[in-house]
Amino acid sequence: MHLTENEKAEMLDYEDTLIVFVIRLLQLKGMKYRRKSALSELRIEDVSITSIDFGAASDPDQLVRFLSVVRQFWMPKEAIHVAKIAHILIGIAQKLPDTEMEERVKKLGRLFRDQNKSSYSLAFPEHTVNFSIDRLVDFWLNTYYFHTDLKQLETAASIMNNDFIRQFTLRHVESYLEDFIGYVGRLGNEALSIMWKNVLPEGKLHYLLISHTYEEIAPLLAI
């Protein structure tokens, strides 16, 4: 792939970003914290609610470690946020050019977004609170577990003051994150497919590509 000087400057950090992305994915592979089971039905008087039962929770510290890695894929300010990784992969595919890879990456994003458009309304005597699934994930990651966002206090009061609502929303967030991690893993496979092709300017972590091979790493990220 021929690159102009401007393109080389623009893509200077691409290799390092993809390497760190894959390293974080490898960390995640060994950090499953709950076992996923089939859909279960919860009945309250005459109301039936179908939700995901994840089984017994594991060590809370293990959960926090798990989410601390997931959060790096989720937060837009992080270097390995999924949208940035997708942008890098699409940019590389366009310059190769590799139209099949470009379409695969775009399709992965579309499928994930189309399959995860859930929203919820919680009706209280004095008010109603509406949640998108993104807002719920943001609450659990960025208010409950890692820091306090004062803008989320209405959400916090609505969720944390009711045991049923707390468990119901957390289970749906966990289900969403399972799908999200699957999407991230598929982007990881796309990243692996080009990391050893010498199409990017060498980054500071290039030595890792010299000391390891695609054949060695790819099975570790198998979905």
C-alpha positions as CSV (number, residue, x, y, z in Angstrom):
1,M,0.0,0.0,0.0
2,H,1.6,3.3,-1.1
3,L,1.2,6.1,1.3
4,T,1.9,9.8,0.9
5,E,3.8,11.7,3.6
6,N,0.5,13.2,4.8
7,E,-1.1,9.8,5.0
8,K,1.8,8.4,6.9
9,A,1.6,11.2,9.4
10,E,-2.2,10.6,9.7
11,M,-1.7,6.9,10.2
12,L,1.3,7.1,12.5
13,D,-0.5,5.8,15.6
14,Y,-2.7,3.3,13.8
15,E,-0.4,0.3,14.4
16,D,0.1,1.0,18.1
17,T,-3.7,1.6,18.5
18,L,-4.5,-1.8,16.9
19,I,-1.9,-3.6,19.0
20,V,-3.2,-2.1,22.3
21,F,-6.7,-2.9,21.1
22,V,-5.8,-6.6,20.6
23,I,-3.9,-6.7,23.9
24,R,-7.0,-5.5,25.8
25,L,-9.1,-8.1,24.0
26,L,-6.7,-10.8,25.1
27,Q,-7.1,-9.5,28.7
28,L,-10.8,-9.7,28.4
29,K,-10.9,-13.3,27.1
30,G,-9.9,-14.7,30.5
31,M,-12.2,-12.5,32.6
32,K,-15.7,-13.9,32.3
33,Y,-17.4,-13.1,35.5
34,R,-20.9,-14.7,35.1
35,R,-22.3,-17.6,33.3
36,K,-25.0,-16.8,30.8
37,S,-28.1,-19.0,30.8
38,A,-31.4,-19.1,29.0
39,L,-34.2,-16.6,29.1
40,S,-36.2,-16.8,32.3
41,E,-39.6,-15.5,33.2
42,L,-40.3,-13.3,36.3
43,R,-43.9,-12.8,37.4
44,I,-45.1,-10.1,39.7
45,E,-48.8,-10.6,40.4
46,D,-50.3,-10.6,36.8
47,V,-47.3,-9.1,35.1
48,S,-44.9,-11.3,33.2
49,I,-41.4,-10.1,32.4
50,T,-38.9,-12.1,30.4
51,S,-35.2,-11.3,31.2
52,I,-31.8,-12.8,31.0
53,D,-30.6,-14.8,34.0
54,F,-26.8,-14.7,34.4
55,G,-26.6,-17.0,37.4
56,A,-24.8,-16.2,40.6
57,A,-22.6,-13.2,40.7
58,S,-18.9,-13.7,41.1
59,D,-16.4,-11.8,43.2
60,P,-17.3,-8.1,43.0
61,D,-13.6,-7.2,42.5
62,Q,-13.5,-9.6,39.5
63,L,-16.5,-7.8,38.0
64,V,-14.9,-4.4,38.4
65,R,-11.7,-5.6,36.7
66,F,-13.8,-7.0,33.9
67,L,-15.7,-3.7,33.5
68,S,-12.6,-1.6,33.7
69,V,-11.4,-3.2,30.4
70,V,-14.8,-3.2,28.8
71,R,-15.1,0.5,29.6
72,Q,-12.0,1.2,27.4
73,F,-13.9,0.0,24.4
74,W,-17.0,1.8,25.4
75,M,-15.9,5.3,26.3
76,P,-15.4,7.8,23.4
77,K,-12.5,9.4,25.1
78,E,-10.5,6.2,25.2
79,A,-7.9,5.5,22.5
80,I,-9.4,2.1,21.7
81,H,-13.0,3.1,21.6
82,V,-14.8,0.9,19.1
83,A,-15.8,3.7,16.8
84,K,-12.2,4.8,16.5
85,I,-11.1,1.2,15.8
86,A,-13.8,0.8,13.1
87,H,-12.7,4.1,11.6
88,I,-9.1,3.0,11.5
89,L,-10.0,-0.4,9.9
90,I,-12.3,1.2,7.3
91,G,-9.6,3.8,6.5
92,I,-7.0,1.0,5.9
93,A,-9.5,-1.0,3.8
94,Q,-10.2,2.0,1.6
95,K,-6.4,2.6,1.1
96,L,-5.5,-1.0,0.3
97,P,-8.1,-1.1,-1.3
98,D,-10.1,-4.0,0.2
99,T,-13.8,-3.4,-0.5
100,E,-14.8,-6.7,1.2
101,M,-13.1,-5.8,4.4
102,E,-14.6,-2.3,4.4
103,E,-18.1,-3.8,3.9
104,R,-17.5,-6.4,6.6
105,V,-16.5,-3.8,9.2
106,K,-19.4,-1.5,8.3
107,K,-21.8,-4.4,8.4
108,L,-20.6,-5.4,11.9
109,G,-21.4,-2.0,13.2
110,R,-24.8,-1.9,11.5
111,L,-25.8,-5.3,12.9
112,F,-24.7,-4.5,16.4
113,R,-26.6,-1.2,16.4
114,D,-29.7,-2.7,14.8
115,Q,-29.8,-5.5,17.4
116,N,-29.4,-3.3,20.4
117,K,-32.0,-0.5,20.3
118,S,-33.8,-1.3,23.5
119,S,-35.3,1.5,25.6
120,Y,-37.2,1.4,28.9
121,S,-39.7,3.6,30.7
122,L,-40.1,3.5,34.5
123,A,-43.4,5.0,35.6
124,F,-43.5,6.3,39.2
125,P,-46.5,8.1,40.8
126,E,-44.8,11.4,40.5
127,H,-42.8,11.1,37.3
128,T,-41.7,8.8,34.4
129,V,-38.0,8.1,33.6
130,N,-37.0,7.0,30.1
131,F,-33.8,5.1,29.4
132,S,-32.1,4.0,26.3
133,I,-29.8,1.0,26.6
134,D,-26.9,3.3,26.0
135,R,-27.9,5.5,28.9
136,L,-28.2,2.5,31.2
137,V,-24.8,1.2,30.2
138,D,-23.4,4.7,30.8
139,F,-25.0,4.8,34.2
140,W,-23.6,1.5,35.4
141,L,-20.1,2.0,34.0
142,N,-19.7,5.7,34.8
143,T,-21.8,6.5,37.8
144,Y,-22.3,3.3,39.8
145,Y,-18.9,1.5,39.3
146,F,-16.2,4.0,38.5
147,H,-17.1,7.6,39.3
148,T,-20.1,9.8,40.1
149,D,-21.7,11.8,37.4
150,L,-23.9,14.4,39.1
151,K,-26.0,14.6,35.9
152,Q,-27.0,11.0,36.4
153,L,-28.6,11.5,39.9
154,E,-32.2,11.2,38.6
155,T,-31.2,8.0,36.9
156,A,-29.4,6.8,40.1
157,A,-32.4,7.6,42.3
158,S,-34.8,5.8,40.0
159,I,-32.7,2.6,39.8
160,M,-31.0,2.2,43.1
161,N,-34.0,2.8,45.3
162,N,-35.8,-0.3,44.0
163,D,-34.3,-3.7,44.2
164,F,-36.3,-5.1,41.3
165,I,-35.5,-2.2,39.0
166,R,-31.8,-2.4,40.0
167,Q,-31.6,-6.1,39.2
168,F,-33.7,-5.8,36.0
169,T,-31.7,-3.0,34.5
170,L,-28.4,-4.6,35.4
171,R,-29.3,-7.9,33.8
172,H,-30.2,-6.1,30.6
173,V,-27.0,-4.1,30.7
174,E,-25.1,-7.4,31.1
175,S,-26.9,-8.9,28.2
176,Y,-26.1,-5.8,26.1
177,L,-22.4,-6.0,27.1
178,E,-22.2,-9.6,26.0
179,D,-23.3,-8.5,22.5
180,F,-21.0,-5.5,22.7
181,I,-18.0,-7.7,23.5
182,G,-18.9,-10.0,20.7
183,Y,-18.8,-7.0,18.3
184,V,-15.5,-5.9,19.7
185,G,-14.1,-9.4,19.3
186,R,-15.1,-9.4,15.6
187,L,-13.4,-6.1,15.1
188,G,-10.3,-7.7,16.8
189,N,-10.3,-10.4,14.2
190,E,-10.4,-7.8,11.4
191,A,-7.5,-6.0,13.0
192,L,-5.5,-9.2,13.2
193,S,-6.1,-9.8,9.5
194,I,-4.0,-6.8,8.6
195,M,-1.5,-6.2,11.5
196,W,1.1,-8.5,10.0
197,K,0.8,-7.3,6.4
198,N,3.2,-4.4,6.8
199,V,0.7,-1.9,5.4
200,L,1.0,0.6,8.3
201,P,3.9,2.9,9.4
202,E,5.8,1.1,12.2
203,G,4.7,2.2,15.7
204,K,6.4,2.1,19.0
205,L,5.0,-1.4,19.7
206,H,6.1,-2.9,16.4
207,Y,8.5,-5.2,18.1
208,L,5.5,-7.2,19.4
209,L,4.6,-8.0,15.8
210,I,8.1,-9.2,15.3
211,S,8.2,-11.4,18.4
212,H,4.7,-12.9,17.8
213,T,2.9,-14.3,14.7
214,Y,-0.6,-14.1,13.4
215,E,-0.9,-17.9,13.7
216,E,0.0,-17.6,17.4
217,I,-2.4,-14.9,18.3
218,A,-5.5,-15.5,16.2
219,P,-6.6,-18.7,18.0
220,L,-6.5,-16.7,21.3
221,L,-9.2,-14.3,20.0
222,A,-11.4,-17.0,18.4
223,I,-15.1,-16.2,19.1
